[in-house]
Amino acid sequence: MSQARNRRIVLASRPTGAPVPDNFRLEEEPLPEPADGQFRLRNLYLSLDPYMRGRMSDAASYAAPNPLDDVMGGATVARVEASRNADFQDGALVLAFGGWQDYALSDGRGVMALDPELAHPSHALSLLGMPGFTAWHGLLKIGAPKAGETVVVAAATGAVGSVVGQIARIRGARAVGIAGGQDKCRFAMEELGFDACVDHRSPDFPAALEQATQEGIDVYFENVGGAVFDAVFPRLNDHARIPLCGLIANYNRTAEPSGPDRLAPVMAGLLVKRILVQGFIIADHYGPDHEEFLRDMTGWLREGRMTIREDIVDGLENAPEAFIGLLEGRNFGKLVIRINA
Ligand SMILES: NC(=O)c1ccc[n+]([C@@H]2O[C@H](COP(=O)([O-])OP(=O)(O)OC[C@H]3O[C@@H](n4cnc5c(N)ncnc54)[C@H](OP(=O)(O)O)[C@@H]3O)[C@@H](O)[C@H]2O)c1
């Protein structure tokens, strides 16, 4: 009998406002043994993503809530072991929904084989994974930037935003990032190739954004909402496009913001400027679009045209604190937990 145990982090309670460590519980259980048709996943890397905040809540949404006392869901890069499924051999490297734990059982559904030679397996959770596809789809299929246009994206050094800016540049557009702090802005310009980057924490943020977008904004890739949206909205040009990807500034909110109702002026602005706003959930778009994305992204990687900064945190036990930090902008790059790699 193996002495190995499975550590898993379960949802202990649902947060009110910002998640706290007590919303999570670390448990141990015997190593799960595969039944016929199953295999065991040994998770190597766990992706932490903002959508997980929504799953911690039981408010109605596009996806079912994470059940209480169940392991927190999440995408992982994993190795197959103890396989009793002919389609997955021991040792294979896969992308799976293995969750916040050391090991998981799978029958192969939703599991994707990865190139065993992948130089950076964690890229399957970033550039080559869901965040990269989100950036590609939202920018190219909804934003559709033309050469010379101005594309603005917030959370510009993060998993999605960093890819949006780089694709915008590849398409000949001007990329303007918005990020939290000077270090992130410097990285956006010097390493990711953004033409400009503005710190949303700076007191002169609206003026700095105006300065950086003197010809207005043609595509605003919306990741954030809140005060960032307020500063961007007056800068939008006629016929601007807004791929509505995320509203992370709202995820921990417990009440509607105070102040006058801004719906009427926002709707009037959308009408008068003939602006397109299109919300999208990337899970709806796997299929032919995903194959096109993989062709584009592997090509750009091969040509050395894509950079990603990964914020890798060691140890499953550190996942709750890292996730709490993601919702406050403490991560610098795509947040990944290294478990058994
Ligand atoms: N629609 C979809 O299918 C889909 C798929 C993937 C992701 N998303 C959305 O895309 C957005 C980015 O996700 P990601 O995975 O790429 O995360 P990320 O950018 O790697 O990390 C989150 C970043 O959001 C920024 N942030 C956090 N709280 C903020 C606040 N109150 N105001 C302004 N900025 C704040 C921080 O960056 P700064 O420090 O730079 O501000 C933080 O580092 C999220 O809204 C997410 O929900 C949507």
The ligand as an SDF file (V2000), in Angstrom:
LIG
                    3D

 48 52  0  0  0  0  0  0  0  0999 V2000
  -14.9890   36.2330  -20.0220 N   0  0  0  0  0  0  0  0  0  0  0  0
  -14.1640   35.2060  -19.8410 C   0  0  0  0  0  0  0  0  0  0  0  0
  -14.4050   34.1040  -20.3240 O   0  0  0  0  0  0  0  0  0  0  0  0
  -12.9160   35.4090  -19.0350 C   0  0  0  0  0  0  0  0  0  0  0  0
  -11.8630   34.4720  -19.0530 C   0  0  0  0  0  0  0  0  0  0  0  0
  -10.6700   34.7460  -18.3430 C   0  0  0  0  0  0  0  0  0  0  0  0
  -10.5850   35.9180  -17.5900 C   0  0  0  0  0  0  0  0  0  0  0  0
  -11.6360   36.7760  -17.5630 N   0  0  0  0  0  0  0  0  0  0  0  0
  -11.5710   38.0470  -16.8070 C   0  0  0  0  0  0  0  0  0  0  0  0
  -10.4220   38.7550  -17.2640 O   0  0  0  0  0  0  0  0  0  0  0  0
   -9.9560   39.6010  -16.2230 C   0  0  0  0  0  0  0  0  0  0  0  0
   -8.4500   39.3770  -16.0470 C   0  0  0  0  0  0  0  0  0  0  0  0
   -8.2440   38.0370  -15.6160 O   0  0  0  0  0  0  0  0  0  0  0  0
   -6.7800   37.4160  -15.5120 P   0  0  0  0  0  0  0  0  0  0  0  0
   -6.9180   35.9600  -15.3170 O   0  0  0  0  0  0  0  0  0  0  0  0
   -5.9730   37.9200  -16.6470 O   0  0  0  0  0  0  0  0  0  0  0  0
   -6.2440   38.0470  -14.1490 O   0  0  0  0  0  0  0  0  0  0  0  0
   -4.8900   38.8520  -13.9310 P   0  0  0  0  0  0  0  0  0  0  0  0
   -4.9470   40.0810  -14.7730 O   0  0  0  0  0  0  0  0  0  0  0  0
   -3.7280   37.9530  -14.0900 O   0  0  0  0  0  0  0  0  0  0  0  0
   -4.9790   39.2390  -12.3900 O   0  0  0  0  0  0  0  0  0  0  0  0
   -5.9770   40.0950  -11.9040 C   0  0  0  0  0  0  0  0  0  0  0  0
   -5.5380   41.5660  -11.9980 C   0  0  0  0  0  0  0  0  0  0  0  0
   -6.6810   42.3970  -11.9370 O   0  0  0  0  0  0  0  0  0  0  0  0
   -6.2990   43.6750  -11.4790 C   0  0  0  0  0  0  0  0  0  0  0  0
   -7.2430   44.1060  -10.4290 N   0  0  0  0  0  0  0  0  0  0  0  0
   -7.6330   43.4250   -9.3480 C   0  0  0  0  0  0  0  0  0  0  0  0
   -8.4990   44.1600   -8.6290 N   0  0  0  0  0  0  0  0  0  0  0  0
   -8.6340   45.3320   -9.2860 C   0  0  0  0  0  0  0  0  0  0  0  0
   -9.3980   46.5140   -9.0580 C   0  0  0  0  0  0  0  0  0  0  0  0
  -10.2000   46.6350   -7.9950 N   0  0  0  0  0  0  0  0  0  0  0  0
   -9.2910   47.5270   -9.9480 N   0  0  0  0  0  0  0  0  0  0  0  0
   -8.4850   47.4260  -11.0140 C   0  0  0  0  0  0  0  0  0  0  0  0
   -7.7320   46.3230  -11.2890 N   0  0  0  0  0  0  0  0  0  0  0  0
   -7.8180   45.2930  -10.4260 C   0  0  0  0  0  0  0  0  0  0  0  0
   -4.8950   43.5390  -10.8920 C   0  0  0  0  0  0  0  0  0  0  0  0
   -3.9710   44.0800  -11.8250 O   0  0  0  0  0  0  0  0  0  0  0  0
   -3.3680   45.5630  -11.6300 P   0  0  0  0  0  0  0  0  0  0  0  0
   -2.5760   45.5220  -10.3530 O   0  0  0  0  0  0  0  0  0  0  0  0
   -2.5460   45.7740  -12.8260 O   0  0  0  0  0  0  0  0  0  0  0  0
   -4.5320   46.4730  -11.5380 O   0  0  0  0  0  0  0  0  0  0  0  0
   -4.7080   42.0350  -10.8110 C   0  0  0  0  0  0  0  0  0  0  0  0
   -3.3540   41.6870  -10.8960 O   0  0  0  0  0  0  0  0  0  0  0  0
  -10.7770   39.2790  -14.9930 C   0  0  0  0  0  0  0  0  0  0  0  0
  -11.8230   40.2210  -14.8870 O   0  0  0  0  0  0  0  0  0  0  0  0
  -11.3460   37.9100  -15.3120 C   0  0  0  0  0  0  0  0  0  0  0  0
  -12.5390   37.6440  -14.6320 O   0  0  0  0  0  0  0  0  0  0  0  0
  -12.7850   36.5390  -18.2510 C   0  0  0  0  0  0  0  0  0  0  0  0
  1  2  1  0
  2  3  2  0
  2  4  1  0
  4  5  1  0
  4 48  2  0
  5  6  2  0
  6  7  1  0
  7  8  2  0
  8  9  1  0
  8 48  1  0
  9 10  1  0
  9 46  1  0
 10 11  1  0
 11 12  1  0
 11 44  1  0
 12 13  1  0
 13 14  1  0
 14 15  2  0
 14 16  1  0
 14 17  1  0
 17 18  1  0
 18 19  2  0
 18 20  1  0
 18 21  1  0
 21 22  1  0
 22 23  1  0
 23 24  1  0
 23 42  1  0
 24 25  1  0
 25 26  1  0
 25 36  1  0
 26 27  1  0
 26 35  1  0
 27 28  2  0
 28 29  1  0
 29 30  1  0
 29 35  2  0
 30 31  1  0
 30 32  2  0
 32 33  1  0
 33 34  2  0
 34 35  1  0
 36 37  1  0
 36 42  1  0
 37 38  1  0
 38 39  2  0
 38 40  1  0
 38 41  1  0
 42 43  1  0
 44 45  1  0
 44 46  1  0
 46 47  1  0
M  CHG  2   8   1  16  -1
M  END
$$$$
